[in-house]
């Protein structure tokens, strides 16, 4: 089987797992388990807690001692086990603990997946910037397929979504052992400093002003990434008393999946935009897209203003891809080969780590703040998030002065 096809299958399964529950779990926790907004946000923030140290930790293991694809496989086995256990509990503390275990081992696989792909493509003589996006786009396809499967099977408020994710995770763990090896980087001449021994090599990237600014804004943008993942489902579910027969209420995952469909288009535009505009403008486009994403949620509904929600879903492709994928490619270019996995882990720490923690708890607090007698004031909630993104856009223009950062 051609190597690009094998890596494509790996990316498909990687995001199929996540798509099985990421968008719909909030609705399940709210309607079936009765969790509050803060509790739902805190469960989603487990991904942030895990991303603070686990991607870097497993990245160090992959950089120094064990083949990256093997670390990747074992992590998926453990994460799948935690999801299976989570299907059997209903109390918040136990459910939270099991989802934390899942996050501790699933989140590092996002960075490891990139690292394995970059390593294999480089070894085979491919151009990473040009050849990786068409491979990665199938991860988004896998995410969409999982969302549609869960929705059409009627599992959006069922534990079956977790069983589906776990099954795919176990399969991917086995499959990972069949991809070309990504061995640790061995350099006997490398000085064994304390920083090197502790695996903190990637933090040297903060010595460069532009790179440091990039990571700071990665953290702040990361706070926006999980907001609609956590509360998109509960938002649509709250319209069931007003528009019970509307498409968005009947098929929330299908509506929300337009966001991921949009990703498949925008991800293919990344090489052009990075080459033409540079990372500064591409990130600015992403921040502005986040403003529109949240504002349109505040203005729309799943009935007569469904078109506004659809437009928000389309804009999501630019909001997510222009930051997440472009940022990963940027980190790949600025990091030395010997710290490649650690650098990808550091990017995860800033976005899906500290950023997601802030976004998870912050968004949960905002939702509860605008909830009275069990009724959520969704327009105020979404406009608050849009305001945050707008402030971030202004700060970015004022602080990030670099006109162009090459990634080719």
Secondary structure, DSSP 8 states (H G I E B T S, - for coil): --HHHHHHHHHHHHHHHHHTTTTTHHHHHHHTS---HHHHHHHHHHHHHHHHHHHHHHHHHHHHTS-HHHHHHHHHHHHHHHHHHHTT--SHHHHHHHHHHHHHHHHHHHHHHHHHHHHHHHHTT--HHHHHHHHHHHHHHHHHHHHHHHHHTT-TTSTHHHHHHHHHHHHHHHHHTTS--------TTS---HHHHTT-GGGGGGGSHHHHHHHHHHHHHHHHHTHHHHHHHHHHHTTTTTSTTSHHHH-HHHHHHHHHHHHHHHHHHHHHHHHHHHHHHHHHHHHHHHHHHHHHHHH--SSTTHHHHHHHHHHHHHHHHHHHHHHHHHHHHHS-GGGHHHHHHHHHIIIIIIIHHHHHHHHHHHHHHTEETTEE-HHHHHHHHHHHHHHHHHHHHHH---------
